[in-house]
Amino acid sequence: MKYKKNFGQPQQATVAQEVGYTRMRLPNPDELEQFAVVTQLMGTNQVKALCEDGQEKQFRIPGKLIKKVWIREHDVIIVRLWDFQPSKGDVVWRYLGNQVEWLKRNGKLGKLPF
């Protein structure tokens, strides 16, 4: 089987390369997800976090994140609220420092106290 290679033709740039942005995980409001800031670690797999709506709620770190993602106080996270008990929920994602700066610059964290 032979493959043809087009050495003479320039490759087309993707839309992401032209615009200059990278893909980043953002909360999906349809699934009750929102940004939050960790205020207190409560031991094992529980954290308290201040949500976008201004309320401090308790969240659980699920098993698939417990040893892979280390969460500290003042980390920005995405949380998914439980539909049957909206005062609690699960941690879905944790942002790194450079990602938090990008979110601040682009106005995504306007409702959180910084």
Buried (B, 14 or more C-beta within 10 A) or exposed (E): EEEEEEEEEEEEEEEEEEEEEEEEEEBEEEEBBBBBBBEEBEEEBBBBBBBBEEEEBBBBBEEEBBEEBEBEEEBBBBBBBBEEEEEBBBBBBBBEEEBBEBBBEEEBBEEBEE
